[in-house]
Amino acid sequence: MSRSRTAVLAALALVAGASGTALAATPAEVGIAAIPCTVAYTVQNQWDTGFTAAVTVTNNSAAKSSWSVKWAYAGNQRITSGWNAKITQSGTAVTAANESYNGTLATGGSVSFGFQASYSGTNALPATFTLDGVTCNVDGGGTTDPDPDPDPSGKVDNPYTGAKVYVNPEWSAKAAAETGGSRISNQPTGVWLDRIAAINGVNGGMGLRDHLDAALAQKGTGEEVVQLVVYDLPGRDCSALASNGELGPTEIDRYKTEFIDPIAAILADSKYASLRIVTTIEIDSLPNLVTNTGSKATATPACDTMLANGNYVKGVGYALNKLGAIPNVYNYIDAGHHGWLGWDDNFAPSAQIMYQAANAEGATVDDVHGFITNTANYSALKENNFTVNDTVNGTTVRQSKWVDWNRYVDELSYAQAFRNQLVSVGFNSGIGMLIDTSRNGWGGTARPTGPGATTSVDTYVDGGRYDRRIHVGNWCNQSGAGLGERPQANPATGIDAYVWMKPPGESDGSSSAIANDEGKGFDRMCDPTYTGNARNGNNLSGALPNAPLSGHWFSAQFQQLMQNAYPPL
């Protein structure tokens, strides 16, 4: 309890003693009016070189239509990113001002914001805060995580640290059979459980137990991560046809009993308790409920249906609950990519619906170890030739056709910022992010070596960007793509690992309609002659020709990915 709150309670006690009842005391009588504001500053998560913090400001004076909170550090703390406030720093002095959407601060009302910062040595708490120039009382706060301990469930903080990652023998054999493929055939990739039959194996192929047994054989005496993609929601991927699934929109009970329950039963087998099992939970699902519903130009009837019946939220919650209860399973929810959720209209609402799913069907945020971005997508990891803050002749690059008012231009900046947003809505501060770098290298002869010409924002951005797609909304078998960063643990702040969750060489969808018993439709976005829709700005699809069904081997794409790898092979 802070000193000021103790003083208030003491004053209440004195009034109660004089009048016989504490109810006779008014705020003015006990001096509350003399405290114009209070600030709670809490360090939520701290490591050797950085920390995240949350700040809650309560206004006890007249209502405000805008606000500004200031404080100073005694050490070398440096704020690197923030959320729910515009945060600037000059030397040790920090200013946090309201965003356009949270400027109103009523009398007695509170507002919260947060940030990530670096430091070295001692991370002392600020002593004084002001709200619009008036000194506030410092109330509560402190450090909730001065020295992070392992997860109380027994899970390690980052499953990839100090561990090998499972090499899928089936994918490895296909890669090795390609000319030059032996250069990458020993890389770890995700195992996709994309239909009920995949649990026991399709057409004589390896099932889930087969993969786990093979992982135990690879493990030896060290630690081993196995990466699984859990991907069979009812009405799956409501905005695309190539990745539609076998379950209809209302078949949530089949999803639970025929898909998730059998997977959970296998993963819970004590035989596999020594493995670290990473699950990517249902890609291309929850973000669709934000971006492709209602009156939006990108809306589809299928996504409206899934929003109305709630089966995406229920399915993800059920999967998190059942799988998260297994001590050696680490759930990572799909979080789209910067070219999907990076706009203001999509960013915060997507975090909210993920929080909703994480608390559905018996799940809690403790069942979520982290999130994964760019799964099976092509967004460049880091654009080095321009930033979202650049201007050309006074015009921001956000006005360029490529950026189109997005807040992010690459996956690393998006993943780190979205992690902060997720923490701000209620996810645990220790969550980590994965980034799928299997196909976002964009190397080869077309890779720019420097910024574009400053004739206009478009020449500047288009001339310098590594991502050579026609439009950031193009997602199917993209021409010119290359292998990205090789899988690695702890590559950047907040990032648990770069992974190849999408196995390079496996198609995103067929270029033309192909009859199949896998529930996969033909999506024109996989047709190289298609001139587009609202989701890709009515541009050409940029897809390679002669592609097979999604998940099937696509030799021409595999060869292109090796040719355009960055870093080069």
N, C-alpha and C positions, 0 to 999 in steps of 0.2 A: 504494500500500500504506500502511495507517495505521501510526502509530508503534507501537501496541501489538502489532500482528501482527509487525512487524519485531523487536520485543523478544523475542517468543516464539520466532521462528525463530533469533535469535541464541543464546538459551538452549539450544535444541535442538542447535545446532552445538557449543556448549561441552560438553554432555553427551556428544555423539557423540565429541568429541575425547578425553574422559576414558575412555570405555568401549569405544571402537572401533566402536560401532553406535548410531545414533540411536534404534533400537527400544527401547533400555534406558530411555529417558526416559518418565516418566508425566506426566500433566497436572499433578499436584501438584508434581513436581520442577521444572517449568518455569514454575510460577506461574499456570497457567490457572485454578486454583481461586480465585485472588485476583480474577479478573474475573467477577463474578456475572452479567453480561449485556452484550450488545453491541447497538448500534442503528445501522442504516444508513438515513440520511435522504437521499432523492434527489429533486431537483426534475426532473420529467419533461418538463414543457412550461411555457414562460414567455412572456408577452406584456407589453405596456406597463403593464397595470393588474392583472394577476393571474397565477396559476400553479397547476399541479397538482403534487402531491408524493406519493411512496410512502415508507412507513416499514416496515422489517422489524426485528423485535425477536427476538433469540435469548437464551433463558434458560439460563444455565449453573449455576444453583443448584437448589434442590429444586423438584420438580414443583408446578405451581400449578393450582388450579381456577378462578381468576379473576385478572385482571391489570389494571394501570393504569399507563400511560406518561405522563410529564409533561415538558414543556419550556417555555421562554420565548423570545419573540422580542425582538430588540434594536430592531426597527423597528416600523412600523405594520401589519404583516401581520394579516389578519383572515380566519379560516376561515369559509367560507360554506356548505360542504356536505362530507360525508364518506361513506366506505363501509367496511364490515367493522370498524367500531369506533364507539362512542358518543363523539363528540368535542364538548367544551365549551370555551369560552374566556372568561376574565375578564381584561380588560386585555390584557397581553402573555402571560399564563400560559395554557397549553393543557393539557388533560387528555384522554387517549384511553383509554377503558375498553372491555373486551371486550363483544361482543354475546353473546346467549344461546347461540349456536351455536359460538363459538370461544373459550370461557373456559379450556379445558384447554390447559396449556402445559407439556409434559414437560421434564425435564432434557435439555438439548441441542436442544430443539425451538424452532421459530421460528413467528412469526405476522406477517402483513403486513396493512397497512391503508393507506388513502390519503385524500386530500382535495383540495378546490379552495379557493383563497384569493385575496383581493385584496391589493394593496399599492401603494405609490407610492414613488418614490425608489429605495433600495437594498434588495434582497431577500437580506439576509445570512442564512447558515445558523445555526441554533441551536447553541450551544456545548456545552450540557450536557443530558443526558436521564437520567431516573430510571425504574426499573421497581419499582413498589411501594415507592417511597421510597429505593431503593438506586441510587446513581449507576452508570451504565453506561459502558462504553467506546464511543466513537464510531468506527464501523468503516466505511470506504469512504464511499459516498454521494457527495454533491456535486450539481452541476447538469449534467444530461445535455442540456438544451436551453436555454441562457441567452439565445439570440437565434435563434428558429426561422428556418431557411432554407427555401427552396422544396423541395418533394419532389424527391429525387434522380432520379426518373423523368422530371422535366420538368413534372410537373403542378403547377399553382398550389395554394396552400393552400386557397382558397375559390373555386370556379369562378364563383360568382355576383358576386364583387367586381369592380366596374368593367365589368360586362357587361350587355348587353340580353338578354332571354330571349324565345325564339321564340314568336310568336303563331300558333297553328294556324289556317290560313285556313278550314278546314272548320268548326271550332267557332265561329270568329269570325262566319262568315256566319249560322249558326243563331242565335247570340246577337243579332246585329244585326237579324235578322228579327222578333224579339220586341218587343212594345211596351215601350219603355224600355230595351231591351237594348243600345243603342248606348253607354250609360254604362259598360259593362264589356267590350264586344266586342273591345277592344284589349288585354285582359289575357292574359298567357301562361298556357297550361295544358299538362298532360301529353299526350303522344301514346301511346295504349295499343296495344301489340303483344300482343293477348290470344288469338291463334290463328295458326297457320302462314300462313293466307291473308292475314293483315294485313300481312305483310312486303311483299307485292307489291300490296296494295290489295284491298279487298272491294267488290264490286258497283260497280266503276268509280271507287271512291274512291282517295284518295292512298295510295301505299305508302311504305315507309321512305325510299327514294331520293327520292321526290317531296318528302317533308317536309324532308329534308336539303338538297335543291336550293333549296327555298323559304327555308330558314334562311339559306343563303348569300346569297340575294337580299336578305333583310332585314338581314343583317349589316353591309353597307357596309364601312367601314374600321375599325370598332371590334370589340370582342369580343362573341360571341353564344353563349348557352347554349341547347342543345336538350334538352328533358326527355322521356325515354322511360320507359314502364312495361313491363317485361319480365315477362310474366304468362301462362305456359302450362305449368306443371309437370304431370307425370303425377299423376293423382288430385287435381287442383287443388282447393283450399279444401275440405278433407275434412269441415268442420263445417257447411257451407252448401250449398244446392242451386242458388240463383240464380246463383252464380258458378262452378259446376262448369265444367270445361273439356273439350276435345276428346280429350285423351290419357288412356288408362286407367292404373291404378295401376302397371302393370309396363312401360309404354312409355317407359322412360328413354332407350333408344337413339334413338327417334324424336325425343325432346325435344332430344337432343344434335345429331343430324345434320340434322334437318329444321327446327329452330327456332333454336337458339343458333348453330350454325355459319354459316348464311346471314346472320344478323344481324351476327355478328362480321366476316364477309367484307365486308359493305357498310360498316360503321363504320370498317374499316381502310383503305378506299379513300383514297389520298392526296388526292383531290379535297376530302375533308371534314376534312383535318388541321387547318384553322384554326378549326374549331368546337369548343366545349367541350360534350361530350356527357355529360349526367347520366342515369344509368340507375337507376331504382327496381327493385330485384331482388325479384321474386316476393312480392307482398303475401299476407297471410293463409295463410302456409305454415308456417314454422318454429315460431311460437308455438303452433299447433295441436298440435304434438307434445308440448308441455308441459301444456297445459290441457285437452285433449279426448281423452285416452288413458287406458288402464288402468282402475282402479277408480273414477275420478272420476265424479261424477253427470253431468257434462257430456260424458263420453266417447262417441265414435261408433265403430262398426265400421270405417268408412272411415279414420278417423285412426289407429286401432290398426294397420290394414294399412300405412299410410304410415310409421309408426314402425318396424314390423317389417321392411319391405323396404328402408328407408333411402333411398328415392328422392327425398324432399324434400332431405335433406342432400346427396346426390350431385348432384342437379340444380342446387341453389344453388351448390355448390362449382364445378361445371363452368362455369356462367355467369360466376361471378366470375373464374375462371382465364382463360377465353377473352376476355372483354370487358376485364378489367383489364390484359391485356397490350398493349392499344391505348393509345398515349401520351396521347391526348386524351379518353379515356373515364373517367368518375368514377362508380364504383359506390357506391350507397347501398342497404343492405339494409333491408327492411321490419322495423320493430321494434314492430308492434302499436300500442297506445295505452294510456293510463293505466287505462281501465276494463276492460282485458283482462289486462294484465301487472303492474299496480301492487301486487297483493297479494304478501306475502312468499313464499308458496308458488310464485309464478310468476316473480317478478322475477329473482332470481339464476339459476335453472335456464334461463330463456330466454336470458340472456346466454351461458351455457355452451354451449347447443346452437347458437347463432349462431357461437360461436368454433369449434365442431366443424365446421360447414359451411364456414367460412372457411378451413379447413385440409384440405378434402376435394377429391378429384379434381384434384390439382395446384395448387389455390389456396393462397395464404398471406394473412396479415392485410394485407400490402402491397397486395393487390388490393381492399381495402375502404377507400373514402375517407370513408365515414360511414354514417349510418342515417337512416331517415325514420319519423316517427310520425304517427299519425292519418290515414293514407292512406285516402281515401274514407269517413272517419268524421266524427263530429259532436262530439267532446269539446271543451268550451270551452277556449280558449287560456289564460285566466287568470281564476280566480274571485276577485273582489276583495272579496266580502262575507263570506267566512269562510275560514279556513285549517284544515289538518288538525290543528293544535295547539290549536284553540279548545276551550273547555269551556262547557257550559251547565248551571248548577246542579250543578256538580261532575262532570258526565258528558261524556266526550270526544265530539266530533262523529264520531269514527270509529265510534261505536256507532249513529249514525243509519242509517236504512234506505237512504238514498241512498249514503253513503260505505261502509257495510258493512265496516268494518275495513280498507279500502284505505289505503295509505300516501300516496296522492296524490289531489288533487281536481281537477287540471287538467293540460293537456298540457305547458305550459312547464316546470313543476316536475318532471313525470315525465321529459320529454326530457333535461333537464339532469342529473337524477340517474341516469337509465339510461345516459347517456354515461359518467359516472364508473364505473358498474358494468362497462361494456364494457371500459374501459381497465384496470380491476382484474383482468379475466380474461385479458388479453393482447393486446387490440387497441391499435393505435398511439395514443399520447397526443394526436396532432394530429387525430383524427377529428372531424368536424363533424356536426351534426344538422340535418335538415330537418323542418319541421312543416307538414302540409297544413292550410291554413286556408280551404279553398274553401267549406266549409259549416258552420263552427263559430262563426258570429258571434252567433246567438241575440239579435238586436235586436228592434225592433218594440215594440208597446205592452205586450207581456207581459214585457219585460226589467225585472227588479227594479232599483230605484234605491238600495237599501240592504239591510242585514241583515234577516233574518226575525225574528219575535217570539221572545223567549227563554222561551216557555212550556215548550218541550222541545227536545232536540237536533233533532228532526224538523221542528218549526215553524221553528227557526232556520235550518237548512240549506235546507229546501224553499222557505222564503220569500225567501231571498237568492240562491239559485243561478241563474246565467244559463242553464245547460244545462237545458232544459225537457222533456227526454225523460222518459217514464214510468219507464224503467229504463236504467242506463248500458250494459246489454247490448244494447239495441235499436240496429239498424244500418241498417235498410232504409228509404229514402225518408222520413225523419223529418218528421212534422208540426211546424210551428213553427220550423224551422231557417232560418238566414239566412247570407248570404255573410259570411266572416270578414275578417281583416286582408288588405289587398291584398298581392300578392307583393312582397317586399323582401329585400335582402341584409343580413346581419349585424345582425339586429334585437335580439339578446340574447346574453349570454355562452354560448359553446359552440354557438350556433345559426348555421349557415351561411346559412339563408334561411327565410322563410315562403313557401310555394309553393301554387299551385292545381294539384296533381297530378291530382286528380279534376276533370274539366271540369264546372263547374256546369251543371245541366240534363240531364245524362246519368243515366238511371235506375240504381238499385241492383239492381232485379229486378222482375219482373212481379207484380201484385196477384193474378193468377189464372193458371192454367196456360195457356201459349201454345206451340203446336207451333213448333219451330224447328230449323234445321240447324246451330246454333252450339254444341250440347252443353250448353245452359243449361236447368236444371231449374226447377221451381216450388218456392220455399221459403215455407212458411207465415209466416215472419217478415216477408214483404212483403205479407201479407194483413191489412188493418186490422181484421178480425174475429177474428184469431187470439189466443187467450188465453195463449200462451206455453209455455215449457219451462224446464228447469233453467238454461239459459244466460241467461235474462232474468228469473229469479225467478218464472216463471209469471205474468207480467203481459201486458197487451195489447201488441201489437207497436208501436203508435204510428206505423204506416206510412200514407202517403197512399194514397187509392184510385185506381183506374184507371191504374196505372203500366204502362208497356211493359217489354219485356225489358231486362235489364241492359245498359248502354251505349247504349241507344236514347234518342232525345230525348223529354224529359218536360216539356212546356211549363208545366203547372200547377206543377210543382216549381220550375222556373226563375223563374217569377213570384213564388212565395213567397220564394225565396232573396233576390231583389232587395228585396222588401217588408220583410223582416226583417234586412237587412244591418246589420252592426255592425263597424266604423264605418259609419254610414248613407251611402248613395250621395248 
